[in-house]
Each structure stands twice: as structure tokens, then as C-alpha cells.
Amino acid sequence: MSVTAADQRIFDVVIVGAGLAGSIAATMLSRAGHAVAVVDPHAVYPAEFRCEKLDSEQMAVLQKTGLANAVRAASTHDERAWVSRLGHLIEKRLSDQHGIDYGRLVNTLRAEIPSNVVFKRDKATDVANGPDLQRVTLASGEVVTARLVILASGLGNALRQSMGMDRIDLATGFSVTIGFDVEPEPGSRFPFRALTHYSERARHRVSYITLFPIGQRMRANLFVYREVGDPWLRAFRDDPEATLNAAMPRLARLTGPMRIAGPVKVRPIDLYATRGYRQPGVVLIGDAFATACPAAGTGARKALVDVERLCNGYVSDWLATPGMDVEKIGRFYDDEAKCRSDARSFALALRMRAMALDTSALWSARRLAAVALGLSRWAMHTVRDAMQRLAPEARAKQANIGAAPDVAVPKAASDLG
């Protein structure tokens, strides 16, 4: 990305924020032939505790952006995963999740941004938007002019407020995500490639813990439903191993003895949406539009759907005709895939919380049903694997039907077929 002190061109698009969504948008729109400027205070994206793995659905959306291969090359594929519910191992399955530190993920995406994208290492302090041209004022005093502003500035609220948009809190203190590395006892290894262990008891207010590889490390993300000032969180920081074992006493049966290595990072989650976002010349994506609960696994997917639909479905058509009025912008917000993604994200957040905390007969039955479903899948996969192992031997026997009794079956016959 080229860095300029002053550039008075009128860009097609200026993107405020070069995190996950903003970096992808810059690459997609530049590759589509548009003049793009990016505003972000960091020349290199710093380490930040956010999304640390991408599942198969997220990778499928990323494939539509043309950037999936770069992320695959920089991430660690887990390949196989164990699943445990109510303290019991219920499934061993193939998995297609890719572990990667968020800073590395964003910097990998930034490396794909074409060199003709103008990068402004600065902070946007104001956006003056209208039906034709938009002006973004930077902290340095420079003004960047473009036909369209994409606000991908994450959780920051100042720019939205400056444009008369309001943050609507849907659920403050909804959940807390905790991240840390884990290590088996010296001389041993974990028996799994990846593991997801769901809550054992509702009173512990835990959704689940997931262990997955990032390079040579085993990373753990723990999702709990606690207030920021809850003494439990303080106890976890002070003695994470004892606090984790008390909340999930059966976890050690699967992992064996392990220790928590490195710093414990804690990220509280508020669910909010934005009001007054339908305005000319500016469009919000990712957390700038609405947040998601990481426990539901939809945060990165929601942002990816936003940027994919915006860049593949709308921006080029908008730029092909004069003006950038509310009617144009509204087509993105009304996009069927985006609306479905937003609704699913919120619904899954509520469902995951209820699955962890609700002790009513309905949700207790649903937890048991999840165990039964997992066991049935495991049984099905076990039978299938057994049949696949037996198939070569069966085919070998069929191939030798009618052979003379004194003709020996070749040693390699079991591998025929």
C-alpha cells in the first residue's frame, strides 16, 4: 500500500478502518478497478484479542472474496475435532476450522491489498456526507474526498455520533470471552487435534471451551456469561487453572493434566445495533453496524457476509451512475443474505445463552437432545469408517471366489480395489 502525505484526488471509495472487513473491502474494490483510499492509524495491525479461528462457513464466504487461499496459507487447519457435552465425549469428527491470531489474520489480508490503494496512516475524526460527495476529515487536518465512505471502524462510536447515528444497546454485558494458551504436562501430548467441551452445569455460567491449534501452540477460547465486575473473572485471572477445573471438572478427563501458559486475555461483549444508519454516501459494515456474540461463532461470519455482499453486489453498480443517495445505500441494508446473516447472528446468541443457562424443562431437554444427536452421529461415522476399512478385504475375497484350493491368496490381496 502506498502512503501519501496529501492526495487531493476524488476517490471512488474511502474506507475508514483496515481491520478484517476494511482490508477485504480495499482489495476487492481495487481489483474491481475502483480508486480506493484507506484510513487507519496503524501501519501494521497490532495484536488484538478477537476472532482466532475461522470455520468452514466463514471460509466459504471468504472464498467469494478471492482471499481464502491467503488465509489458508497463514492459518493452521485443525483437521479433526472431539466434541463433549454434559461432561461426556459424544463425537469425533472431521473438522475444517483454521486457527490464526487476529493480528496475523488482518496483516495477511492487508498484504493482499494492491499497491495502488492509497493508505492514510491517520485517524478519521469527522465525516461530512451527502448525496454526491463525501468528505472525511483526518486528525492531521487533511480532508479525503470520495463518492462513497465505507465505515469499517469497529466498535468506535464517535464517527457514527458525528453523523447523527445512535448506538442502541440490545444487551450490555451479554458475555465474556477469555483466551489463553494451554500445554500438556511435560513429556505428554493432547490426544486430540481440537476439542470443544460444552458446559457441564448451568450454575457455572459457562457456554463452552474450545481448544484448537495455532502453529505449534494449543489455543483455548472460553466463553462465559458473567458481568465484567464478577469476582469469578478476577479469580480466573489470579488462578486460571483452579478456576477452570472447578467450572469444568470433567474437562481434565479428555485433556489429561495441562497448564495454562502465557497471559490470560479477557474481552467483554455488549450486543448493540445502530439507529439512523440509512444515510447518503456512507455505509456501515461489521461491528460498525452491529455486534455479535463470539460464543455463537457468528461475529467474523457476519462481517464477512457484509463485506462480500457489499463489494460483490452493490458498490460497482452504485459507482456506475451519478449520485450516492439513500435509495442506493438502502439496497445493501435490504440485501437478503445480509438480513438473514444479521438475524441469524442475534438468534444464535440468544440460543447459545439459553442452552448454557436456562434450567427449564424445555432447554434441559434440548441439551439432552444435543447429546443424543452427537452420539448418533458418532455411531454413524464409526460404522461408516468400519465399512470402509473392511471393504478392501471383502473385495479381495470376491476376487478370489472360484480359485483352486491349492492356489494361495497373494499377501497383497487385501489391498485390491
C-alpha positions as CSV (number, residue, x, y, z in Angstrom):
1,M,0.0,0.0,0.0
2,S,1.4,3.4,-0.9
3,V,1.4,6.1,1.8
4,T,1.0,9.7,0.9
5,A,1.0,12.8,3.0
6,A,-1.5,14.6,0.9
7,D,-3.6,13.4,-2.0
8,Q,-6.3,15.7,-3.3
9,R,-7.9,13.3,-5.8
10,I,-11.6,12.4,-5.5
11,F,-11.6,8.7,-4.8
12,D,-14.3,6.4,-5.7
13,V,-14.3,4.9,-2.2
14,V,-12.6,5.8,1.1
15,I,-12.6,3.0,3.7
16,V,-12.4,4.0,7.4
17,G,-10.8,1.2,9.3
18,A,-8.4,-1.5,8.0
19,G,-9.3,-4.5,10.2
20,L,-10.9,-7.7,8.9
21,A,-13.7,-6.2,6.9
22,G,-12.0,-3.0,5.8
23,S,-8.9,-4.8,4.5
24,I,-11.0,-7.2,2.4
25,A,-13.1,-4.3,1.0
26,A,-10.0,-2.5,-0.1
27,T,-8.7,-5.4,-2.0
28,M,-12.0,-6.4,-3.6
29,L,-12.8,-2.8,-4.8
30,S,-9.3,-2.1,-6.0
31,R,-9.3,-5.3,-8.0
32,A,-12.6,-4.3,-9.5
33,G,-10.9,-1.2,-10.9
34,H,-12.0,1.5,-8.4
35,A,-9.8,4.2,-6.9
36,V,-9.6,3.4,-3.2
37,A,-8.2,5.1,-0.1
38,V,-7.9,3.5,3.3
39,V,-7.7,5.4,6.6
40,D,-6.3,3.6,9.6
41,P,-3.9,4.7,12.4
42,H,-1.8,1.5,12.3
43,A,0.7,0.8,9.6
44,V,0.9,-2.8,10.9
45,Y,-2.2,-4.1,12.6
46,P,-1.4,-4.7,16.3
47,A,-2.0,-7.9,18.3
48,E,-5.7,-7.9,19.4
49,F,-7.8,-10.5,21.1
50,R,-10.7,-11.0,18.7
51,C,-11.6,-13.8,16.3
52,E,-8.9,-16.6,16.4
53,K,-10.3,-19.2,14.1
54,L,-12.5,-19.4,11.0
55,D,-14.9,-22.3,10.5
56,S,-16.0,-23.8,7.2
57,E,-18.9,-21.5,6.7
58,Q,-16.7,-18.4,7.2
59,M,-14.1,-19.8,4.8
60,A,-16.8,-20.4,2.2
61,V,-17.8,-16.7,2.4
62,L,-14.1,-15.7,2.3
63,Q,-13.7,-17.8,-0.8
64,K,-16.2,-15.4,-2.5
65,T,-13.9,-12.5,-1.8
66,G,-10.9,-14.1,-3.5
67,L,-8.8,-14.1,-0.3
68,A,-9.4,-17.6,1.1
69,N,-6.1,-19.1,-0.2
70,A,-4.0,-16.4,1.5
71,V,-5.7,-17.0,4.8
72,R,-5.4,-20.8,4.5
73,A,-1.7,-20.5,3.9
74,A,-1.2,-18.4,7.1
75,S,-3.5,-20.4,9.4
76,T,-3.5,-23.8,11.0
77,H,-6.1,-26.4,9.9
78,D,-7.4,-28.5,12.8
79,E,-8.5,-31.4,10.6
80,R,-10.2,-33.4,13.3
81,A,-12.1,-32.4,16.4
82,W,-13.6,-34.0,19.5
83,V,-16.9,-32.8,20.9
84,S,-18.0,-33.2,24.5
85,R,-21.4,-32.3,26.1
86,L,-22.6,-32.5,29.7
87,G,-19.1,-33.9,30.5
88,H,-19.2,-36.8,28.1
89,L,-17.3,-37.3,24.8
90,I,-20.0,-37.7,22.2
91,E,-18.3,-37.2,18.8
92,K,-15.0,-37.4,17.0
93,R,-15.4,-35.8,13.6
94,L,-13.6,-34.3,10.6
95,S,-13.2,-30.6,11.0
96,D,-12.4,-27.7,8.7
97,Q,-11.5,-24.9,11.1
98,H,-8.5,-22.6,10.6
99,G,-6.8,-21.2,13.7
100,I,-5.0,-17.8,13.3
101,D,-4.2,-14.9,15.6
102,Y,-6.4,-11.9,14.7
103,G,-3.4,-9.6,14.2
104,R,-1.9,-12.1,11.8
105,L,-5.2,-12.6,10.0
106,V,-5.6,-8.9,9.4
107,N,-2.0,-8.4,8.3
108,T,-2.3,-11.3,6.0
109,L,-5.3,-9.7,4.4
110,R,-3.5,-6.3,4.2
111,A,-0.6,-7.9,2.4
112,E,-3.1,-8.7,-0.4
113,I,-4.2,-5.1,-0.9
114,P,-3.0,-3.8,-4.3
115,S,-0.2,-1.2,-4.3
116,N,-2.4,1.4,-6.0
117,V,-4.6,1.7,-2.9
118,V,-3.7,4.9,-1.1
119,F,-3.1,4.3,2.6
120,K,-3.6,7.2,5.1
121,R,-2.0,6.3,8.4
122,D,-4.2,8.6,10.4
123,K,-7.5,8.7,12.3
124,A,-10.8,9.8,10.9
125,T,-12.4,12.4,13.1
126,D,-15.4,13.5,11.1
127,V,-17.5,12.5,8.1
128,A,-19.5,15.1,6.1
129,N,-21.7,13.0,3.9
130,G,-24.3,13.9,1.2
131,P,-25.9,12.6,-1.9
132,D,-22.9,13.3,-4.2
133,L,-19.5,13.7,-2.5
134,Q,-18.3,12.7,1.0
135,R,-15.5,14.4,2.9
136,V,-13.6,12.6,5.6
137,T,-11.5,14.8,8.0
138,L,-8.4,13.3,9.5
139,A,-6.7,14.1,12.8
140,S,-3.9,15.7,10.8
141,G,-6.3,18.1,9.3
142,E,-6.3,16.5,5.9
143,V,-9.6,16.0,4.1
144,V,-10.1,13.0,1.9
145,T,-12.9,13.3,-0.7
146,A,-14.8,10.3,-2.2
147,R,-18.1,9.3,-3.7
148,L,-18.6,6.6,-1.1
149,V,-17.5,6.1,2.5
150,I,-17.4,2.6,3.9
151,L,-17.3,2.7,7.7
152,A,-15.5,-0.4,8.9
153,S,-14.2,1.3,12.1
154,G,-15.3,-1.5,14.5
155,L,-16.6,-0.6,18.0
156,G,-15.7,3.1,17.9
157,N,-18.8,5.2,18.2
158,A,-17.5,8.8,17.7
159,L,-17.9,8.9,13.9
160,R,-21.4,7.4,14.0
161,Q,-22.4,10.0,16.6
162,S,-20.9,12.8,14.4
163,M,-23.3,11.8,11.6
164,G,-26.3,11.6,13.9
165,M,-26.4,7.8,14.3
166,D,-27.3,6.3,17.6
167,R,-25.9,3.2,19.3
168,I,-28.8,1.0,20.5
169,D,-27.8,-1.4,23.3
170,L,-29.6,-4.7,22.9
171,A,-27.8,-6.5,25.8
172,T,-25.0,-4.9,27.8
173,G,-22.6,-7.3,29.5
174,F,-24.0,-10.2,27.4
175,S,-21.0,-12.5,27.5
176,V,-17.2,-12.6,28.2
177,T,-14.6,-14.3,26.0
178,I,-11.4,-15.5,27.6
179,G,-8.3,-16.5,25.7
180,F,-5.1,-18.3,26.7
181,D,-2.6,-21.0,25.6
182,V,-2.6,-24.4,27.2
183,E,0.2,-27.0,27.4
184,P,0.0,-30.7,28.4
185,E,2.2,-31.9,31.2
186,P,5.9,-32.4,30.1
187,G,6.5,-35.5,28.1
188,S,2.9,-35.9,27.1
189,R,0.6,-34.7,24.3
190,F,-3.0,-33.9,23.8
191,P,-5.0,-36.9,22.5
192,F,-6.9,-34.7,20.1
193,R,-6.2,-32.2,17.4
194,A,-9.0,-29.9,18.5
195,L,-11.7,-30.1,21.2
196,T,-15.0,-28.4,22.0
197,H,-16.2,-29.1,25.6
198,Y,-19.6,-27.7,26.4
199,S,-20.9,-26.6,29.8
200,E,-21.3,-29.3,32.4
201,R,-23.6,-27.4,34.8
202,A,-25.8,-24.3,34.2
203,R,-24.7,-22.8,37.6
204,H,-21.2,-22.4,36.3
205,R,-22.5,-19.9,33.7
206,V,-20.1,-21.3,31.0
207,S,-21.1,-21.8,27.4
208,Y,-18.1,-23.9,26.2
209,I,-14.4,-24.0,25.9
210,T,-12.7,-24.8,22.6
211,L,-9.1,-25.9,22.1
212,F,-7.5,-25.6,18.7
213,P,-4.0,-25.3,17.2
214,I,-2.4,-22.1,16.0
215,G,1.0,-23.1,14.7
216,Q,2.7,-25.2,17.4
217,R,0.5,-23.7,20.2
218,M,-2.7,-25.1,21.5
219,R,-5.0,-22.1,21.9
220,A,-8.1,-22.1,24.2
221,N,-11.1,-19.8,24.0
222,L,-13.5,-19.9,26.9
223,F,-17.0,-18.3,26.6
224,V,-18.9,-17.4,29.8
225,Y,-21.9,-15.4,30.8
226,R,-20.6,-13.1,33.5
227,E,-20.7,-9.4,34.3
228,V,-17.4,-7.5,33.9
229,G,-17.1,-7.0,37.7
230,D,-17.9,-10.6,38.6
231,P,-15.5,-11.9,41.2
232,W,-15.3,-15.1,39.2
233,L,-13.4,-13.3,36.5
234,R,-10.9,-11.9,39.0
235,A,-10.4,-15.4,40.4
236,F,-9.8,-16.7,36.9
237,R,-7.1,-14.1,36.3
238,D,-5.5,-14.9,39.7
239,D,-5.6,-18.7,39.4
240,P,-6.9,-19.7,36.0
241,E,-6.2,-23.5,36.3
242,A,-8.1,-24.0,39.6
243,T,-11.0,-21.8,38.4
244,L,-11.3,-23.6,35.1
245,N,-11.2,-27.0,36.8
246,A,-13.9,-26.0,39.2
247,A,-16.1,-24.8,36.4
248,M,-15.5,-27.8,34.2
249,P,-14.3,-30.7,36.4
250,R,-14.7,-33.3,33.6
251,L,-12.5,-31.4,31.1
252,A,-9.3,-33.0,32.5
253,R,-10.6,-36.5,31.6
254,L,-10.3,-35.5,28.0
255,T,-7.2,-33.3,28.0
256,G,-5.2,-35.0,30.7
257,P,-3.1,-32.8,33.1
258,M,-2.5,-29.4,31.5
259,R,-1.3,-26.0,32.5
260,I,-2.4,-22.5,31.3
261,A,0.6,-20.9,29.6
262,G,1.0,-17.2,28.8
263,P,-1.2,-14.3,29.6
264,V,-5.0,-14.6,30.1
265,K,-6.9,-12.2,27.8
266,V,-10.5,-11.1,28.6
267,R,-12.9,-9.5,26.3
268,P,-16.4,-8.5,27.4
269,I,-19.1,-8.4,24.8
270,D,-22.1,-5.9,24.5
271,L,-24.7,-6.6,21.9
272,Y,-25.7,-3.4,20.1
273,A,-27.2,-2.2,16.9
274,T,-27.2,1.2,15.1
275,R,-30.1,3.5,14.5
276,G,-30.2,6.2,11.8
277,Y,-27.7,4.4,9.6
278,R,-29.7,4.9,6.3
279,Q,-27.9,8.0,5.1
280,P,-26.5,9.1,1.7
281,G,-22.9,8.4,0.8
282,V,-21.9,6.2,3.7
283,V,-22.4,2.5,4.5
284,L,-21.6,0.6,7.7
285,I,-20.3,-2.9,7.8
286,G,-19.2,-5.4,10.6
287,D,-19.1,-4.2,14.2
288,A,-19.6,-0.6,13.0
289,F,-23.2,-1.7,12.1
290,A,-23.9,-4.2,14.9
291,T,-22.0,-6.5,17.1
292,A,-22.3,-10.3,17.5
293,C,-21.6,-12.7,20.4
294,P,-18.4,-14.7,19.8
295,A,-19.8,-17.7,21.7
296,A,-22.3,-18.1,18.8
297,G,-19.4,-18.1,16.3
298,T,-21.1,-15.6,14.0
299,G,-19.0,-12.4,14.6
300,A,-16.5,-12.9,11.8
301,R,-19.1,-14.5,9.6
302,K,-21.4,-11.5,9.9
303,A,-18.6,-9.2,9.0
304,L,-17.5,-11.4,6.1
305,V,-21.1,-11.5,4.7
306,D,-21.3,-7.7,5.0
307,V,-18.2,-7.0,3.0
308,E,-18.8,-9.8,0.4
309,R,-22.3,-8.7,-0.4
310,L,-21.4,-5.0,-0.4
311,C,-18.4,-5.4,-2.7
312,N,-19.7,-8.2,-4.9
313,G,-23.2,-7.0,-5.1
314,Y,-23.5,-3.2,-4.9
315,V,-20.6,-0.8,-5.0
316,S,-19.7,-1.2,-8.7
317,D,-23.3,-0.6,-9.7
318,W,-23.6,2.4,-7.4
319,L,-20.4,4.0,-8.9
320,A,-21.6,3.4,-12.5
321,T,-24.3,6.0,-12.1
322,P,-24.2,9.6,-10.7
323,G,-25.0,10.2,-7.1
324,M,-24.9,8.2,-3.9
325,D,-28.4,8.8,-2.4
326,V,-30.2,6.9,0.4
327,E,-32.1,4.7,-2.0
328,K,-28.8,3.3,-3.4
329,I,-27.3,2.7,0.0
330,G,-30.5,1.1,1.2
331,R,-30.2,-1.7,-1.3
332,F,-27.3,-3.1,0.7
333,Y,-29.0,-3.0,4.0
334,D,-32.0,-4.8,2.5
335,D,-29.9,-7.5,0.9
336,E,-31.5,-10.8,1.6
337,A,-28.2,-12.6,2.6
338,K,-27.2,-9.7,4.8
339,C,-30.5,-9.6,6.6
340,R,-30.5,-13.3,7.1
341,S,-27.0,-13.2,8.4
342,D,-27.8,-10.4,10.9
343,A,-31.0,-12.2,12.1
344,R,-29.2,-15.5,12.5
345,S,-26.3,-13.9,14.5
346,F,-28.7,-12.4,17.1
347,A,-30.9,-15.5,17.3
348,L,-27.9,-17.8,17.8
349,A,-26.5,-15.5,20.5
350,L,-29.7,-15.9,22.5
351,R,-29.9,-19.6,21.8
352,M,-26.4,-20.3,23.0
353,R,-27.0,-18.3,26.2
354,A,-30.2,-20.2,26.9
355,M,-28.5,-23.6,26.2
356,A,-25.9,-22.7,28.8
357,L,-28.0,-21.1,31.5
358,D,-31.7,-21.9,31.1
359,T,-32.7,-24.7,33.5
360,S,-36.3,-25.1,32.3
361,A,-37.6,-28.4,31.2
362,L,-37.5,-27.3,27.5
363,W,-33.9,-26.3,27.5
364,S,-32.8,-29.3,29.6
365,A,-34.5,-31.5,27.0
366,R,-32.6,-29.6,24.2
367,R,-29.3,-30.2,26.0
368,L,-30.0,-33.9,26.2
369,A,-31.2,-34.0,22.6
370,A,-27.8,-32.4,21.6
371,V,-26.0,-35.2,23.3
372,A,-28.2,-37.9,21.6
373,L,-27.7,-36.3,18.2
374,G,-23.9,-36.2,18.8
375,L,-23.9,-39.9,19.8
376,S,-25.9,-40.9,16.8
377,R,-23.5,-39.1,14.5
378,W,-20.6,-40.7,16.2
379,A,-22.2,-44.2,15.8
380,M,-22.9,-43.5,12.1
381,H,-19.4,-42.3,11.5
382,T,-18.0,-45.3,13.3
383,V,-20.0,-47.7,11.2
384,R,-19.0,-45.9,8.1
385,D,-15.3,-46.0,8.9
386,A,-15.5,-49.7,9.8
387,M,-17.2,-50.4,6.5
388,Q,-14.5,-48.5,4.6
389,R,-11.8,-50.5,6.4
390,L,-13.5,-53.8,5.7
391,A,-14.3,-53.0,2.0
392,P,-10.9,-53.8,0.6
393,E,-10.8,-57.2,2.4
394,A,-14.3,-58.0,1.1
395,R,-13.5,-57.1,-2.4
396,A,-10.3,-59.3,-2.2
397,K,-12.4,-62.3,-1.2
398,Q,-14.8,-61.7,-4.0
399,A,-11.9,-61.5,-6.5
400,N,-10.7,-65.0,-5.4
401,I,-14.0,-66.8,-5.5
402,G,-13.6,-70.0,-7.6
403,A,-9.8,-70.1,-7.2
404,A,-8.3,-73.6,-6.9
405,P,-7.9,-74.7,-3.3
406,D,-4.2,-75.1,-3.7
407,V,-3.7,-71.5,-5.1
408,A,-2.5,-69.3,-2.3
409,V,-4.1,-65.8,-2.0
410,P,-1.4,-63.2,-2.5
411,K,-0.4,-61.3,0.6
412,A,-1.4,-58.0,-1.1
413,A,-4.9,-59.2,-2.0
414,S,-6.4,-57.5,1.0
415,D,-5.5,-54.2,-0.7
416,L,-7.2,-55.0,-4.1
417,G,-9.7,-52.4,-5.3
